[in-house]
Amino acid sequence: MITLYNFGPAFGLPDPSPFVMKTETLLKMAKLPYRTDSTGFAKAPKGKIPYIDDDGVVVPDSTFIRWHIEKKIPHRLRSGARRRPARDRLGVRENGGGGVSCDGAMRGAGPTPTITLPRRPGAA
């Protein structure tokens, strides 16, 4: 099991460090079991928090932790919105007249605007 060394709750936040929050979010996104420990500051390899202990492998720094997680389970952090074309995420679709319609931007604000753009050469 992975142990995430952090500062612990403070200022009404789960942890005051954005780097600890980043690391904890990555562990949650990867769906890896982990526990937190706020007593490991004296043992921190770089003298900084966060760091993880992954069954004896100590990894300091949130960026190196991400690389470690990606090597361990690459498929879990690499899927999602990056694979969807931008036009799908923005609600843009081709209409029958050779242009595109913007659905997403003006939802609930009245009629949907239509923007007519020239087609790319070679587009079907």
C-alpha positions in Angstrom: 0.0 0.0 0.0 1.1 3.5 -0.7 1.7 5.9 2.2 1.4 9.6 1.3 3.3 11.9 3.7 1.5 15.2 4.2 1.1 18.1 6.6 -2.5 17.2 7.6 -5.6 19.4 7.8 -5.1 23.1 8.4 -6.9 26.4 7.6 -10.1 24.5 6.9 -8.4 22.6 4.1 -7.6 18.8 3.9 -4.0 20.0 3.5 -2.5 23.5 3.1 0.0 22.4 0.4 -1.2 22.5 -3.2 1.5 19.9 -4.0 0.0 17.5 -1.5 -3.5 18.1 -2.9 -2.1 17.5 -6.4 -0.6 14.2 -5.3 -3.7 13.1 -3.4 -5.8 13.9 -6.5 -3.5 11.8 -8.7 -3.8 8.8 -6.3 -7.6 9.1 -6.3 -7.7 9.4 -10.1 -5.5 6.3 -10.4 -7.8 4.5 -8.0 -4.8 3.3 -6.0 -5.3 2.4 -2.3 -3.3 4.7 -0.1 -3.1 6.0 3.4 -1.9 9.4 4.7 0.6 10.1 7.4 1.4 13.5 8.8 4.3 12.5 11.0 7.0 11.9 8.3 8.4 15.4 7.8 11.6 14.6 9.7 12.2 11.7 7.3 11.4 13.5 4.1 14.1 12.7 1.5 14.5 16.3 0.3 13.3 17.9 3.5 10.0 18.7 1.8 6.5 17.3 1.7 4.8 15.5 -0.2 6.5 12.2 -0.7 5.3 8.7 -0.9 6.5 5.3 0.2 5.3 2.7 -2.3 6.1 -0.7 -0.6 9.7 0.4 0.2 10.2 2.7 -2.8 10.4 6.3 -1.5 9.5 8.9 -4.1 9.8 12.6 -3.3 8.3 15.6 -5.1 4.8 15.7 -6.6 6.1 15.6 -10.2 8.2 12.5 -9.6 5.3 10.9 -7.8 3.2 11.4 -10.9 5.8 9.9 -13.1 6.0 6.9 -10.7 2.2 6.5 -10.8 2.2 6.7 -14.6 4.9 4.0 -14.9 3.0 1.8 -12.5 -0.4 2.1 -14.2 -0.1 4.2 -17.4 -3.6 3.5 -18.7 -5.5 5.1 -15.8 -4.2 8.6 -16.0 -4.0 8.9 -19.8 -7.6 8.6 -20.8 -10.4 11.1 -20.8 -11.0 14.5 -22.4 -7.7 14.7 -24.2 -8.8 12.0 -26.6 -12.1 13.7 -27.5 -11.8 16.3 -30.3 -12.2 19.9 -29.1 -15.4 20.4 -31.2 -17.1 17.6 -29.1 -16.1 19.2 -25.8 -17.2 22.7 -26.9 -20.5 21.6 -28.4 -19.5 22.4 -32.0 -20.9 20.2 -34.8 -21.1 20.4 -38.5 -24.4 21.4 -39.9 -25.9 20.5 -43.3 -25.0 23.9 -44.9 -21.3 23.4 -44.8 -20.7 25.3 -41.6 -20.7 24.6 -37.9 -23.1 25.2 -35.1 -22.1 26.2 -31.6 -24.5 24.5 -29.2 -22.6 24.6 -25.9 -21.7 28.3 -25.4 -25.2 29.8 -25.3 -27.4 27.1 -23.8 -30.4 28.6 -22.1 -29.6 32.1 -23.4 -32.1 32.1 -26.3 -31.6 31.0 -29.9 -28.5 29.1 -30.7 -26.1 31.1 -32.9 -24.8 29.6 -36.1 -21.4 30.4 -37.3 -20.6 29.6 -40.9 -17.0 28.8 -41.6 -15.4 27.6 -44.9 -14.8 23.9 -45.0 -11.2 22.6 -44.9 -9.9 21.4 -48.3 -10.4 17.7 -48.6 -13.0 17.4 -45.7 -15.9 15.2 -46.5 
